[in-house]
Amino acid sequence: MKHPSMQIIFEEHSALTAMLRSLSLMVKRGPEPHRDNFFQVLRAMLFYIDEFPERLHHPKESELLFPPVLKRNPDLAPVIAQLEKDHVREEHQVRELQHLLLAWELLGDSRRNAFERALETFLQFYLEHMRLEESVVLPQAQKTLSVEEWKALDDAFATNCDPLTGKYPPGQDYQGLFSRITEHAPAPIGLGD
Protein backbone atom coordinates (compact mmCIF):
# COMPACT_ATOMS: atom_id res chain seq x y z
CA MET A 1 0.00 0.00 0.00
CA LYS A 2 1.32 3.42 -0.93
CA HIS A 3 0.44 6.03 1.65
CA PRO A 4 -0.74 9.48 0.51
CA SER A 5 2.28 11.16 2.12
CA MET A 6 4.66 8.90 0.17
CA GLN A 7 2.87 9.80 -3.04
CA ILE A 8 3.12 13.51 -2.16
CA ILE A 9 6.84 13.19 -1.37
CA PHE A 10 7.47 11.51 -4.74
CA GLU A 11 5.37 14.15 -6.55
CA GLU A 12 7.18 16.99 -4.81
CA HIS A 13 10.55 15.41 -5.61
CA SER A 14 9.46 15.08 -9.24
CA ALA A 15 8.36 18.73 -9.38
CA LEU A 16 11.63 19.85 -7.83
CA THR A 17 13.65 17.71 -10.25
CA ALA A 18 11.77 19.30 -13.16
CA MET A 19 12.42 22.76 -11.70
CA LEU A 20 16.13 22.05 -11.32
CA ARG A 21 16.42 20.70 -14.86
CA SER A 22 14.55 23.68 -16.31
CA LEU A 23 16.74 26.05 -14.32
CA SER A 24 19.86 24.35 -15.68
CA LEU A 25 18.49 24.43 -19.22
CA MET A 26 17.72 28.15 -18.99
CA VAL A 27 21.21 28.91 -17.73
CA LYS A 28 22.81 26.92 -20.55
CA ARG A 29 20.77 28.88 -23.10
CA GLY A 30 21.77 32.16 -21.50
CA PRO A 31 20.06 35.49 -20.94
CA GLU A 32 19.84 36.81 -24.48
CA PRO A 33 17.69 38.11 -26.12
CA HIS A 34 15.39 38.75 -23.12
CA ARG A 35 17.89 39.50 -20.37
CA ASP A 36 15.50 41.11 -17.87
CA ASN A 37 12.94 38.33 -18.17
CA PHE A 38 15.69 35.70 -17.93
CA PHE A 39 16.90 36.95 -14.55
CA GLN A 40 13.37 37.49 -13.25
CA VAL A 41 12.43 33.89 -14.04
CA LEU A 42 15.63 32.48 -12.53
CA ARG A 43 15.04 34.50 -9.36
CA ALA A 44 11.47 33.19 -9.22
CA MET A 45 12.67 29.61 -9.62
CA LEU A 46 15.27 29.95 -6.86
CA PHE A 47 12.69 31.61 -4.63
CA TYR A 48 10.36 28.65 -5.23
CA ILE A 49 13.14 26.24 -4.20
CA ASP A 50 13.77 28.26 -1.06
CA GLU A 51 10.09 28.71 -0.25
CA PHE A 52 8.48 25.33 -0.89
CA PRO A 53 10.93 22.46 -0.44
CA GLU A 54 13.02 24.19 2.20
CA ARG A 55 10.15 25.54 4.31
CA LEU A 56 7.37 22.97 3.80
CA HIS A 57 8.79 19.67 2.60
CA HIS A 58 12.04 19.29 4.54
CA PRO A 59 10.75 20.20 8.01
CA LYS A 60 8.08 17.51 7.75
CA GLU A 61 10.66 14.93 6.74
CA SER A 62 12.94 15.98 9.59
CA GLU A 63 10.22 16.12 12.24
CA LEU A 64 7.77 13.38 11.23
CA LEU A 65 9.47 10.93 8.86
CA PHE A 66 13.09 10.56 9.93
CA PRO A 67 12.63 10.09 13.71
CA PRO A 68 10.29 7.06 13.58
CA VAL A 69 12.27 5.50 10.71
CA LEU A 70 15.45 5.91 12.75
CA LYS A 71 13.79 4.50 15.88
CA ARG A 72 12.84 1.29 14.05
CA ASN A 73 15.96 1.15 11.86
CA PRO A 74 18.93 2.30 13.96
CA ASP A 75 21.29 1.04 11.25
CA LEU A 76 20.08 3.99 9.13
CA ALA A 77 21.56 6.52 11.57
CA PRO A 78 24.41 7.53 9.19
CA VAL A 79 22.00 7.95 6.26
CA ILE A 80 19.50 10.00 8.24
CA ALA A 81 22.28 12.11 9.77
CA GLN A 82 23.52 12.81 6.24
CA LEU A 83 20.02 13.74 5.05
CA GLU A 84 19.60 16.12 8.00
CA LYS A 85 22.95 17.77 7.19
CA ASP A 86 21.81 17.99 3.57
CA HIS A 87 18.66 19.88 4.59
CA VAL A 88 20.77 22.52 6.33
CA ARG A 89 23.27 22.61 3.48
CA GLU A 90 20.53 22.93 0.83
CA GLU A 91 19.12 26.01 2.51
CA HIS A 92 22.55 27.67 2.54
CA GLN A 93 23.28 26.61 -1.04
CA VAL A 94 20.06 28.05 -2.45
CA ARG A 95 20.74 31.36 -0.72
CA GLU A 96 24.26 31.34 -2.14
CA LEU A 97 22.81 30.69 -5.61
CA GLN A 98 20.48 33.67 -5.18
CA HIS A 99 23.49 35.84 -4.32
CA LEU A 100 25.56 34.52 -7.24
CA LEU A 101 22.66 35.11 -9.63
CA LEU A 102 22.32 38.69 -8.46
CA ALA A 103 26.07 39.17 -8.93
CA TRP A 104 25.81 37.84 -12.49
CA GLU A 105 22.85 40.09 -13.24
CA LEU A 106 24.31 43.26 -11.73
CA LEU A 107 28.03 42.82 -12.40
CA GLY A 108 27.90 41.06 -15.74
CA ASP A 109 29.18 37.94 -17.44
CA SER A 110 32.40 37.86 -15.42
CA ARG A 111 30.20 36.36 -12.67
CA ARG A 112 28.38 33.84 -14.87
CA ASN A 113 30.84 30.96 -14.45
CA ALA A 114 30.66 31.11 -10.66
CA PHE A 115 26.87 30.84 -10.82
CA GLU A 116 26.96 28.00 -13.36
CA ARG A 117 29.46 25.97 -11.31
CA ALA A 118 27.47 26.47 -8.09
CA LEU A 119 24.23 25.55 -9.86
CA GLU A 120 25.71 22.33 -11.26
CA THR A 121 27.04 21.36 -7.83
CA PHE A 122 23.65 22.15 -6.27
CA LEU A 123 21.76 20.19 -8.91
CA GLN A 124 23.89 17.05 -8.47
CA PHE A 125 23.79 17.35 -4.69
CA TYR A 126 20.01 17.78 -4.58
CA LEU A 127 19.31 14.92 -6.99
CA GLU A 128 21.47 12.59 -4.90
CA HIS A 129 19.69 13.72 -1.74
CA MET A 130 16.28 12.87 -3.19
CA ARG A 131 17.57 9.56 -4.54
CA LEU A 132 18.79 8.57 -1.09
CA GLU A 133 15.44 9.42 0.49
CA GLU A 134 13.53 7.51 -2.17
CA SER A 135 15.75 4.44 -2.34
CA VAL A 136 16.66 4.00 1.34
CA VAL A 137 14.44 5.90 3.78
CA LEU A 138 11.03 5.61 2.14
CA PRO A 139 11.24 1.84 1.55
CA GLN A 140 12.12 1.36 5.23
CA ALA A 141 9.32 3.70 6.26
CA GLN A 142 6.92 1.65 4.15
CA LYS A 143 8.01 -1.51 5.97
CA THR A 144 8.23 -0.27 9.53
CA LEU A 145 6.05 2.76 10.37
CA SER A 146 2.83 2.33 12.32
CA VAL A 147 -0.65 3.28 11.15
CA GLU A 148 -0.58 6.25 13.55
CA GLU A 149 2.75 7.47 12.20
CA TRP A 150 1.49 7.23 8.64
CA LYS A 151 -1.65 9.13 9.61
CA ALA A 152 0.48 11.96 11.05
CA LEU A 153 2.63 12.02 7.90
CA ASP A 154 -0.39 11.89 5.60
CA ASP A 155 -2.12 14.73 7.44
CA ALA A 156 1.02 16.89 7.49
CA PHE A 157 2.01 16.42 3.84
CA ALA A 158 -1.59 16.92 2.66
CA THR A 159 -1.26 20.59 3.60
CA ASN A 160 1.72 21.23 1.28
CA CYS A 161 -0.34 21.67 -1.92
CA ASP A 162 2.68 22.40 -4.14
CA PRO A 163 1.27 23.87 -7.39
CA LEU A 164 4.19 22.59 -9.44
CA THR A 165 3.04 19.01 -8.89
CA GLY A 166 0.16 19.88 -11.22
CA LYS A 167 -2.49 18.89 -8.67
CA TYR A 168 -3.18 22.21 -6.93
CA PRO A 169 -3.75 25.78 -8.02
CA PRO A 170 -1.32 28.29 -6.54
CA GLY A 171 -2.59 30.21 -3.55
CA GLN A 172 -3.40 33.84 -4.15
CA ASP A 173 -0.08 34.93 -2.63
CA TYR A 174 1.85 32.75 -5.08
CA GLN A 175 -0.20 33.30 -8.25
CA GLY A 176 2.31 35.72 -9.80
CA LEU A 177 5.29 33.57 -8.87
CA PHE A 178 3.91 30.45 -10.50
CA SER A 179 2.61 32.31 -13.53
CA ARG A 180 6.07 33.78 -14.13
CA ILE A 181 7.72 30.37 -13.80
CA THR A 182 5.27 28.34 -15.87
CA GLU A 183 4.88 30.95 -18.63
CA HIS A 184 8.58 31.63 -19.14
CA ALA A 185 10.64 28.69 -17.94
CA PRO A 186 11.40 25.93 -20.44
CA ALA A 187 9.96 22.43 -20.25
CA PRO A 188 9.69 20.28 -18.24
CA ILE A 189 8.40 22.88 -15.79
CA GLY A 190 7.13 25.64 -18.02
CA LEU A 191 5.85 26.61 -21.42
CA GLY A 192 8.74 28.85 -22.47
CA ASP A 193 11.28 28.17 -25.20
BELGI-V895181 format. One record per pair of residues at least 12 apart in sequence whose ideal C-beta (glycine too) atoms are under 6 Angstrom apart, sorted by the first residue. I is the first residue (numbers start at 1). GAP is how many residues later the second one is. D is the distance in whole Angstrom. If there is no record, write none. Layout:
i=I gap=GAP d=D
i=I gap=GAP d=D
This chain:
i=3 gap=147 d=5
i=3 gap=151 d=6
i=4 gap=150 d=5
i=5 gap=148 d=4
i=5 gap=149 d=5
i=5 gap=152 d=4
i=8 gap=149 d=4
i=11 gap=154 d=4
i=12 gap=45 d=5
i=12 gap=150 d=5
i=13 gap=117 d=5
i=15 gap=147 d=6
i=15 gap=149 d=4
i=15 gap=150 d=5
i=16 gap=37 d=6
i=18 gap=170 d=4
i=18 gap=171 d=5
i=19 gap=26 d=6
i=19 gap=170 d=5
i=20 gap=103 d=5
i=22 gap=163 d=5
i=22 gap=164 d=5
i=22 gap=167 d=4
i=23 gap=22 d=5
i=24 gap=99 d=6
i=25 gap=161 d=5
i=27 gap=89 d=6
i=39 gap=66 d=5
i=41 gap=143 d=5
i=41 gap=144 d=6
i=42 gap=59 d=6
i=44 gap=133 d=6
i=44 gap=136 d=5
i=44 gap=137 d=5
i=45 gap=136 d=6
i=46 gap=51 d=6
i=46 gap=52 d=5
i=49 gap=45 d=5
i=50 gap=44 d=5
i=52 gap=110 d=5
i=54 gap=37 d=5
i=56 gap=104 d=5
i=58 gap=29 d=5
i=60 gap=96 d=5
i=60 gap=97 d=6
i=64 gap=88 d=6
i=64 gap=89 d=5
i=64 gap=92 d=6
i=66 gap=14 d=5
i=68 gap=77 d=6
i=68 gap=81 d=5
i=69 gap=68 d=6
i=69 gap=71 d=6
i=69 gap=72 d=5
i=72 gap=72 d=4
i=73 gap=67 d=5
i=79 gap=57 d=5
i=86 gap=43 d=5
i=93 gap=29 d=5
i=97 gap=21 d=6
i=100 gap=14 d=5
i=100 gap=15 d=4
i=100 gap=18 d=5
i=101 gap=14 d=6
i=163 gap=15 d=5
